[in-house]
């Protein structure tokens, strides 16, 4: 039963087909590029004259919620003139996808807005041939690569070990020969070189009402598009982001299953369980609570460990419980990625208003401390930014590091439990729209943009509190971050007193 879960929804691209993966789908890009694709990962290839577009995953068009993958890709190939102008043709789309685009001159690979259908690739000055895959372990196994010494030191560091949701910095991996393709970058499959393609122009400042109108329209359309394709299960918590996704689902709410996972370290009356149950009961919608457990099938654990290099073992009980409950029959909907428009990193590093952001600052907001390995990669990221126009550097860091590296890997690990994973906020034009609204409407603790979107889409959802257990903690953390010593010391006791009363 569990064997089919090995490398579920993954791919490998290389100079030849892999005999050990003979049961996988095989797609030829050209004479030197061959795709090996897990049988459950959706694919579509369109060829027109001497051009081609190959899709891995699923792609959604909010302007045409009835459109299929083939409709969208066939439409794109007839508008493909060259790779340089092609990127903007995809800005409207949601989903979780990789596109390999051959314009008869170049062949480029890039992915969805936040890179949730993730790609790792080899640097050809180490490996000669170019290889790409969903995660680095499968490439390392094929090429008999060893972990990099500096990466091993990072993995063994206290900062890495103490964080159960550890993450690698930017484009790094445990192997010096393998890089992670970050969002907003493409990989030239002929040269093996990676290049940033976005941001490419300034954002226009949007009035709040215009931002609300456009964002709500895109969100609703993406949810309709997904419901036309898949049997959806929506992961609802007490939080703001999932509440907004639920609001966008009002017109299709009866077509969706609603799930909350009771994690092993949480009580049965935890707010992330009680609040969704209360809310859904008021709406007349069924709520499934899936309880994770330490009792896990040994074969499942072995495959979970093999599916990625350095899996997050904290996720295994949840993934096992979900798999047992739904048997990979559903596509899960998540509220992730919305954080990019919520100024979350800026609130953690308020001094960056008047002080240039450094690699050490980035290490701090990622809870990596002063690791030399991390700092080096963050320095490389900062030096390679180029023109960011009026996009906040910390918003871009949240986009590419917080989501393009950590979240993308998390979703790959949870692919073992779901048919696929859909994140409605993973749409470039939606994110651009939300980021174009003034910061005062996006920042904590009010999050006016998000709450006004809920009010516009489904106002009844605000009748039940959002994250009431975080309100005081959030307030205290914001106050702490803005206060400098010695005033911070003076107020420390008062703040701690408030926290004890929470």
ROKOLLO-811706 format. One line per 2 residues: number of its first residue (from 1); their letters; for each residue x, z, y of C-alpha. Coordinates in steps of 0.2 Angstrom, whole numbers, padded with zeros to 4 digits. Layout:
N
NUM> a> X/Z/Y | ...
***
This chain:
502
1> xx> 0000/0000/0000 | 0013/0005/0013
3> xx> 0026/-0009/0009 | 0016/-0021/0020
5> xx> 0019/-0009/0035 | 0037/-0013/0035
7> xx> 0042/-0021/0051 | 0023/-0023/0055
9> xx> 0020/-0035/0070 | 0039/-0038/0072
11> xx> 0049/-0055/0073 | 0067/-0061/0071
13> xx> 0074/-0076/0080 | 0090/-0084/0075
15> xx> 0100/-0099/0070 | 0092/-0100/0053
17> xx> 0077/-0094/0043 | 0081/-0077/0034
19> xx> 0079/-0078/0015 | 0075/-0059/0014
21> xx> 0060/-0062/0025 | 0053/-0077/0014
23> xx> 0035/-0070/0015 | 0035/-0070/0034
25> xx> 0029/-0085/0044 | 0042/-0098/0049
27> xx> 0041/-0107/0066 | 0055/-0119/0071
29> xx> 0059/-0120/0090 | 0072/-0133/0088
31> xx> 0086/-0137/0076 | 0096/-0121/0080
33> xx> 0082/-0109/0084 | 0071/-0102/0070
35> xx> 0057/-0089/0071 | 0054/-0077/0057
37> xx> 0037/-0068/0060 | 0028/-0054/0051
39> xx> 0012/-0061/0043 | 0001/-0049/0054
41> xx> 0009/-0054/0071 | -0002/-0068/0079
43> xx> 0007/-0084/0084 | 0002/-0100/0091
45> xx> 0013/-0115/0096 | 0008/-0130/0107
47> xx> 0018/-0146/0108 | 0016/-0159/0121
49> xx> 0028/-0174/0122 | 0045/-0166/0122
51> xx> 0040/-0149/0128 | 0033/-0134/0118
53> xx> 0027/-0116/0121 | 0027/-0104/0107
55> xx> 0017/-0088/0108 | 0020/-0071/0099
57> xx> 0006/-0058/0101 | -0010/-0061/0111
59> xx> -0013/-0066/0128 | -0029/-0063/0139
61> xx> -0035/-0073/0154 | -0046/-0062/0166
63> xx> -0052/-0078/0175 | -0059/-0084/0158
65> xx> -0063/-0069/0146 | -0069/-0081/0133
67> xx> -0053/-0091/0132 | -0043/-0089/0115
69> xx> -0024/-0089/0113 | -0024/-0108/0109
71> xx> -0035/-0111/0125 | -0023/-0102/0136
73> xx> -0007/-0110/0129 | -0014/-0127/0128
75> xx> -0019/-0126/0146 | -0001/-0119/0151
77> xx> 0008/-0133/0142 | -0001/-0147/0152
79> xx> 0004/-0138/0168 | 0022/-0135/0162
81> xx> 0034/-0145/0174 | 0050/-0134/0173
83> xx> 0054/-0117/0168 | 0058/-0111/0185
85> xx> 0040/-0114/0191 | 0032/-0108/0175
87> xx> 0033/-0089/0177 | 0020/-0089/0191
89> xx> 0007/-0098/0180 | 0007/-0082/0169
91> xx> 0004/-0069/0182 | -0014/-0068/0179
93> xx> -0013/-0064/0161 | -0014/-0048/0152
95> xx> -0011/-0044/0133 | 0005/-0040/0124
97> xx> 0015/-0056/0122 | 0031/-0066/0121
99> xx> 0032/-0084/0127 | 0046/-0096/0122
101> xx> 0045/-0110/0134 | 0054/-0127/0131
103> xx> 0053/-0139/0146 | 0064/-0152/0138
105> xx> 0079/-0146/0148 | 0080/-0127/0145
107> xx> 0072/-0115/0133 | 0068/-0098/0140
109> xx> 0060/-0083/0132 | 0051/-0069/0142
111> xx> 0037/-0057/0139 | 0022/-0049/0147
113> xx> 0022/-0040/0163 | 0030/-0023/0157
115> xx> 0038/-0030/0142 | 0027/-0021/0129
117> xx> 0030/-0035/0116 | 0048/-0030/0117
119> xx> 0064/-0041/0114 | 0082/-0036/0109
121> xx> 0095/-0049/0109 | 0114/-0051/0105
123> xx> 0127/-0055/0118 | 0135/-0070/0111
125> xx> 0153/-0066/0116 | 0151/-0053/0102
127> xx> 0141/-0062/0089 | 0144/-0080/0093
129> xx> 0126/-0085/0088 | 0111/-0078/0098
131> xx> 0099/-0067/0088 | 0083/-0059/0095
133> xx> 0071/-0047/0087 | 0058/-0034/0091
135> xx> 0070/-0020/0089 | 0089/-0018/0087
137> xx> 0090/-0011/0069 | 0085/-0027/0060
139> xx> 0098/-0037/0069 | 0111/-0023/0066
141> xx> 0106/-0024/0047 | 0108/-0043/0047
143> xx> 0124/-0044/0055 | 0132/-0027/0048
145> xx> 0134/-0020/0065 | 0140/-0002/0068
147> xx> 0133/0010/0082 | 0144/0010/0098
149> xx> 0154/0026/0100 | 0148/0029/0118
151> xx> 0130/0027/0112 | 0133/0039/0098
153> xx> 0140/0052/0110 | 0125/0050/0121
155> xx> 0113/0052/0105 | 0123/0068/0101
157> xx> 0122/0075/0119 | 0111/0090/0122
159> xx> 0101/0080/0135 | 0096/0067/0122
161> xx> 0093/0080/0108 | 0082/0091/0118
163> xx> 0070/0078/0123 | 0058/0074/0109
165> xx> 0053/0058/0118 | 0070/0052/0121
167> xx> 0074/0035/0128 | 0089/0024/0130
169> xx> 0094/0019/0148 | 0089/0001/0154
171> xx> 0095/-0013/0144 | 0106/-0003/0132
173> xx> 0104/0000/0113 | 0114/0010/0100
175> xx> 0124/-0006/0097 | 0136/-0013/0110
177> xx> 0132/-0031/0104 | 0114/-0029/0107
179> xx> 0104/-0028/0123 | 0086/-0024/0128
181> xx> 0077/-0038/0138 | 0070/-0029/0152
183> xx> 0053/-0034/0160 | 0054/-0046/0175
185> xx> 0069/-0054/0166 | 0070/-0070/0155
187> xx> 0083/-0075/0142 | 0090/-0092/0142
189> xx> 0090/-0097/0123 | 0103/-0110/0125
191> xx> 0116/-0100/0135 | 0111/-0083/0129
193> xx> 0111/-0077/0147 | 0098/-0065/0154
195> xx> 0092/-0067/0172 | 0080/-0058/0184
197> xx> 0065/-0068/0190 | 0054/-0055/0199
199> xx> 0051/-0049/0212 | 0053/-0065/0221
201> xx> 0044/-0062/0237 | 0037/-0048/0248
203> xx> 0021/-0040/0244 | 0006/-0042/0256
205> xx> -0001/-0026/0262 | -0019/-0025/0255
207> xx> -0033/-0014/0264 | -0040/-0001/0252
209> xx> -0057/-0010/0250 | -0049/-0026/0246
211> xx> -0037/-0018/0233 | -0052/-0009/0225
213> xx> -0062/-0025/0224 | -0048/-0036/0216
215> xx> -0042/-0022/0204 | -0059/-0018/0198
217> xx> -0063/-0036/0195 | -0047/-0039/0185
219> xx> -0049/-0023/0175 | -0067/-0027/0170
221> xx> -0062/-0045/0165 | -0047/-0039/0154
223> xx> -0058/-0027/0145 | -0071/-0040/0142
225> xx> -0058/-0052/0136 | -0051/-0040/0124
227> xx> -0068/-0035/0117 | -0072/-0054/0114
229> xx> -0056/-0054/0103 | -0055/-0038/0094
231> xx> -0063/-0023/0086 | -0057/-0010/0099
233> xx> -0053/0009/0098 | -0050/0017/0114
235> xx> -0038/0032/0115 | -0047/0044/0128
237> xx> -0039/0060/0135 | -0043/0071/0149
239> xx> -0032/0061/0160 | -0034/0049/0175
241> xx> -0028/0033/0168 | -0039/0033/0152
243> xx> -0054/0038/0163 | -0051/0023/0174
245> xx> -0050/0011/0159 | -0066/0019/0152
247> xx> -0074/0015/0169 | -0069/-0003/0168
249> xx> -0077/-0003/0150 | -0095/0001/0156
251> xx> -0103/-0015/0152 | -0095/-0016/0134
253> xx> -0095/0003/0131 | -0106/0002/0116
255> xx> -0094/-0010/0107 | -0080/0002/0107
257> xx> -0075/0016/0096 | -0068/0031/0105
259> xx> -0053/0042/0098 | -0043/0057/0103
261> xx> -0029/0062/0092 | -0027/0081/0090
263> xx> -0008/0082/0089 | 0000/0095/0078
265> xx> 0006/0106/0092 | -0011/0107/0101
267> xx> -0026/0118/0097 | -0043/0111/0093
269> xx> -0050/0116/0109 | -0036/0108/0120
271> xx> -0043/0099/0135 | -0037/0082/0129
273> xx> -0050/0085/0115 | -0064/0095/0123
275> xx> -0065/0085/0139 | -0067/0068/0131
277> xx> -0080/0075/0119 | -0090/0083/0133
279> xx> -0089/0067/0143 | -0094/0055/0129
281> xx> -0108/0066/0123 | -0115/0065/0141
283> xx> -0114/0046/0140 | -0122/0045/0122
285> xx> -0106/0038/0115 | -0098/0044/0098
287> xx> -0081/0053/0099 | -0069/0053/0084
289> xx> -0056/0067/0084 | -0042/0062/0072
291> xx> -0031/0077/0067 | -0013/0075/0063
293> xx> -0004/0085/0050 | 0013/0089/0043
295> xx> 0007/0083/0026 | 0013/0065/0027
297> xx> 0015/0053/0013 | 0034/0051/0008
299> xx> 0033/0032/0007 | 0025/0031/0024
301> xx> 0039/0042/0032 | 0052/0031/0024
303> xx> 0045/0015/0031 | 0042/0024/0048
305> xx> 0061/0028/0048 | 0066/0010/0044
307> xx> 0055/0001/0056 | 0065/0005/0071
309> xx> 0083/0012/0075 | 0081/0031/0079
311> xx> 0062/0033/0078 | 0053/0047/0087
313> xx> 0049/0058/0073 | 0036/0067/0084
315> xx> 0025/0052/0083 | 0025/0051/0064
317> xx> 0011/0064/0061 | 0000/0055/0074
319> xx> 0003/0038/0067 | 0000/0043/0049
321> xx> -0017/0051/0054 | -0022/0036/0063
323> xx> -0017/0024/0049 | -0027/0035/0036
325> xx> -0042/0035/0048 | -0043/0016/0053
327> xx> -0032/0007/0040 | -0026/-0005/0054
329> xx> -0043/-0012/0057 | -0043/-0009/0075
331> xx> -0034/-0014/0091 | -0031/0002/0101
333> xx> -0034/0002/0120 | -0022/0014/0130
335> xx> -0022/0019/0148 | -0003/0017/0150
337> xx> 0006/0007/0163 | -0006/0013/0177
339> xx> 0008/0026/0182 | 0018/0012/0190
341> xx> 0005/0012/0204 | 0004/0031/0205
343> xx> 0021/0034/0214 | 0026/0046/0200
345> xx> 0045/0044/0201 | 0045/0045/0220
347> xx> 0035/0062/0219 | 0049/0068/0208
349> xx> 0063/0063/0219 | 0056/0065/0237
351> xx> 0073/0065/0245 | 0074/0047/0242
353> xx> 0064/0044/0257 | 0079/0047/0268
355> xx> 0093/0046/0255 | 0098/0031/0245
357> xx> 0094/0032/0226 | 0109/0034/0215
359> xx> 0112/0032/0196 | 0113/0051/0195
361> xx> 0095/0052/0203 | 0088/0040/0190
363> xx> 0096/0051/0176 | 0087/0066/0183
365> xx> 0070/0058/0184 | 0073/0052/0166
367> xx> 0078/0070/0160 | 0095/0063/0154
369> xx> 0106/0074/0165 | 0123/0068/0169
371> xx> 0127/0057/0154 | 0140/0045/0157
373> xx> 0132/0032/0146 | 0116/0033/0155
375> xx> 0124/0034/0172 | 0134/0018/0169
377> xx> 0118/0008/0163 | 0108/0015/0178
379> xx> 0123/0010/0190 | 0122/-0008/0182
381> xx> 0104/-0009/0185 | 0105/-0004/0203
383> xx> 0119/-0016/0206 | 0110/-0030/0198
385> xx> 0093/-0028/0208 | 0096/-0041/0221
387> xx> 0082/-0043/0234 | 0068/-0031/0230
389> xx> 0058/-0036/0246 | 0046/-0022/0250
391> xx> 0044/-0015/0232 | 0050/0003/0231
393> xx> 0065/0004/0220 | 0058/0019/0211
395> xx> 0042/0010/0207 | 0052/-0004/0200
397> xx> 0062/0008/0190 | 0046/0016/0183
399> xx> 0041/-0002/0179 | 0056/-0007/0169
401> xx> 0063/0009/0163 | 0048/0021/0161
403> xx> 0038/0007/0153 | 0049/-0008/0148
405> xx> 0060/0003/0138 | 0052/0020/0133
407> xx> 0034/0014/0132 | 0038/-0003/0124
409> xx> 0048/0006/0110 | 0034/0019/0108
411> xx> 0021/0005/0105 | 0032/-0003/0092
413> xx> 0033/0013/0083 | 0014/0015/0083
415> xx> 0012/-0003/0077 | 0013/0004/0060
417> xx> -0005/0012/0063 | -0014/-0001/0072
419> xx> -0019/-0019/0071 | -0011/-0021/0088
421> xx> -0011/-0012/0105 | -0019/-0017/0121
423> xx> -0015/-0010/0138 | -0026/-0017/0152
425> xx> -0014/-0012/0166 | -0001/-0023/0158
427> xx> -0005/-0038/0170 | 0007/-0043/0183
429> xx> -0007/-0048/0196 | -0016/-0032/0193
431> xx> 0000/-0021/0196 | 0005/-0032/0211
433> xx> -0013/-0028/0218 | -0012/-0010/0216
435> xx> 0006/-0008/0222 | 0000/-0018/0238
437> xx> -0012/-0004/0243 | -0004/0008/0255
439> xx> 0006/0022/0247 | -0005/0036/0255
441> xx> -0019/0030/0243 | -0008/0030/0228
443> xx> 0002/0046/0229 | -0002/0063/0221
445> xx> -0011/0074/0221 | -0026/0065/0227
447> xx> -0023/0048/0219 | -0037/0040/0230
449> xx> -0035/0022/0223 | -0038/0027/0205
451> xx> -0052/0039/0209 | -0061/0027/0220
453> xx> -0059/0013/0207 | -0068/0025/0195
455> xx> -0081/0029/0208 | -0084/0010/0210
457> xx> -0085/0005/0192 | -0094/0020/0184
459> xx> -0097/0035/0196 | -0104/0046/0182
461> xx> -0087/0048/0174 | -0082/0059/0188
463> xx> -0095/0072/0184 | -0082/0079/0171
465> xx> -0066/0086/0178 | -0050/0075/0176
467> xx> -0035/0085/0169 | -0041/0102/0176
469> xx> -0027/0111/0166 | -0014/0101/0176
471> xx> -0021/0104/0194 | -0011/0119/0199
473> xx> 0005/0114/0189 | 0004/0097/0198
475> xx> 0002/0106/0215 | 0016/0118/0212
477> xx> 0028/0104/0206 | 0025/0094/0221
479> xx> 0028/0108/0233 | 0044/0113/0224
481> xx> 0051/0095/0225 | 0048/0095/0244
483> xx> 0055/0112/0248 | 0074/0114/0251
485> xx> 0084/0130/0249 | 0084/0143/0255
487> xx> 0065/0141/0259 | 0062/0136/0241
489> xx> 0069/0153/0235 | 0058/0162/0247
491> xx> 0042/0154/0240 | 0048/0153/0222
493> xx> 0040/0170/0217 | 0023/0165/0225
495> xx> 0023/0148/0216 | 0027/0156/0199
497> xx> 0013/0169/0202 | 0001/0154/0204
499> xx> 0007/0146/0188 | 0005/0162/0178
501> xx> -0013/0163/0184 | -0016/0145/0179
***
